[in-house]
């Protein structure tokens, strides 16, 4: 069964992670961007949750939680447990970040090493591009974001994996 997605706005959670100068102003920014994103997500949620297993090869039936709680926070980094994505002015980038985290949840793979973690990132980001493309959504904003992320984290540009006819899960078996 596909999970249900629920956006959570937690002021105390955000305050605990906050590193800026004016929390109240940034909290209003989180709420505004998050609420705009929610409207955008509502249009695509079902289609995204149907598309992910087509590219990963893993059915949502293995996902035991009924609801995925998504926390919106002010800035990077994003993370998987709890699922946290940063508030962005561009809802397409937020959607792509969410899809990449949902891919990781769907694959249900816990990396043990930095190399496995990097490989999982590559798989999740490449799968996200396929999901966006299958839904007729733009990839350009996410590709720009990924290039900056990869240059910062891995000192190289992002290179999408070529799955061919394979599913994303097949890349994890070699780890």
C-alpha positions in Angstrom: 0.0 0.0 0.0 1.3 3.4 -0.9 2.1 5.6 2.0 0.3 8.8 2.8 2.4 12.0 2.9 1.9 14.6 5.6 3.7 17.9 5.9 4.7 18.9 9.5 5.5 22.4 10.6 7.2 22.2 13.9 8.4 25.5 15.4 10.3 23.7 18.2 12.0 21.3 15.7 13.1 24.2 13.5 14.3 26.3 16.4 16.5 23.4 17.6 18.1 23.2 14.2 18.2 26.9 13.5 21.6 28.6 12.7 20.4 32.0 11.4 19.9 35.4 12.9 16.2 36.1 12.9 14.2 33.0 13.7 10.8 34.6 13.7 11.3 36.1 10.2 12.7 32.8 8.9 9.9 30.8 10.5 7.4 32.9 8.5 9.4 32.2 5.4 9.3 28.4 6.1 5.5 28.6 6.5 5.0 30.6 3.3 7.2 28.4 1.2 5.9 25.2 2.8 2.3 26.1 2.2 3.0 27.0 -1.4 4.8 23.7 -1.8 1.9 21.8 -0.3 -0.4 23.0 -3.0 2.1 22.0 -5.6 2.6 18.6 -4.0 -1.2 17.9 -3.9 -1.3 17.9 -7.7 1.4 15.2 -8.0 1.4 13.1 -4.8 -0.5 10.1 -6.1 1.4 10.1 -9.4 4.7 10.3 -7.7 3.9 7.4 -5.3 2.8 5.3 -8.3 5.9 6.2 -10.4 8.6 5.5 -7.8 8.2 1.7 -7.7 8.2 1.5 -11.5 11.8 2.8 -11.5 13.1 1.3 -8.3 11.5 -2.2 -8.8 10.4 -2.2 -5.1 6.7 -2.2 -4.3 5.4 0.1 -1.5 3.9 -3.1 0.1 7.3 -3.5 1.8 6.9 -0.1 3.4 5.5 -0.7 6.8 4.7 2.8 7.9 1.3 4.1 6.8 2.3 7.8 6.8 5.5 9.6 5.9 5.9 12.7 7.9 7.8 15.4 6.1 9.3 18.3 8.1 10.1 21.5 6.4 13.1 23.4 7.7 14.9 26.7 6.9 18.0 25.4 5.1 20.1 22.4 4.1 21.0 19.8 4.9 18.0 17.6 4.2 17.8 14.1 5.8 15.9 10.9 5.8 15.0 10.1 9.4 13.0 12.1 10.2 12.4 13.1 6.6 13.3 16.7 6.4 13.6 19.0 3.3 14.6 22.6 3.2 12.1 25.4 2.3 12.9 26.6 -1.2 11.4 29.4 -3.3 11.1 27.0 -6.2 8.5 24.3 -5.4 9.9 22.1 -8.2 13.2 21.8 -6.3 11.4 21.0 -3.1 9.4 18.3 -4.9 12.5 16.8 -6.4 14.2 16.7 -3.0 11.2 15.0 -1.6 11.1 12.5 -4.4 14.7 11.6 -3.8 14.0 10.9 -0.1 10.9 8.9 -1.0 13.1 6.8 -3.4 15.4 6.0 -0.5 12.5 5.1 1.7 11.1 2.9 -1.0 14.4 1.1 -1.6 14.8 0.5 2.2 18.6 0.4 2.0 20.7 1.5 5.0 24.2 2.4 3.9 27.1 1.3 6.2 29.9 3.2 4.5 30.4 6.6 2.9 30.8 4.9 -0.4 27.4 3.2 0.0 25.8 6.5 1.1 27.2 8.2 -2.0 26.0 5.4 -4.2 22.5 5.6 -2.7 22.5 9.4 -3.3 23.4 8.8 -7.0 20.7 6.2 -7.3 18.0 8.3 -5.6 18.9 11.4 -7.6 19.0 9.5 -10.9 15.6 7.9 -10.1 14.2 11.3 -9.2 15.1 12.6 -12.7 13.2 9.6 -14.2 10.2 10.2 -12.0 10.1 13.9 -12.9 10.4 13.1 -16.6 7.7 10.5 -16.5 5.3 13.0 -14.9 6.2 15.7 -17.5 7.8 17.9 -14.8 10.9 20.0 -15.4 14.3 18.6 -14.5 16.4 21.7 -15.1 16.0 23.4 -11.7 16.8 20.1 -9.9 19.8 19.5 -12.1 21.2 22.9 -11.3 20.7 22.2 -7.6 22.3 18.8 -7.9 25.4 20.2 -9.7 25.9 22.7 -6.9 25.4 19.9 -4.2 27.8 17.5 -5.9 30.4 20.2 -6.5 30.2 21.1 -2.8 30.0 17.5 -1.4 31.9 15.4 -4.0 34.0 18.1 -5.9 32.5 16.9 -9.2 29.3 17.6 -11.2 26.4 15.2 -11.0 26.4 12.5 -13.6 23.0 10.6 -13.8 23.2 6.9 -13.8 22.0 5.2 -17.0 19.6 2.5 -15.8 18.7 1.2 -19.3 16.2 -1.5 -18.6 17.4 -2.1 -15.1 15.6 -1.0 -12.0 17.3 1.2 -9.3 17.3 -1.7 -6.8 19.7 -3.7 -9.1 22.4 -1.1 -8.4 22.3 -1.8 -4.7 22.9 -5.6 -5.0 26.6 -4.9 -5.9 27.2 -3.0 -2.7 
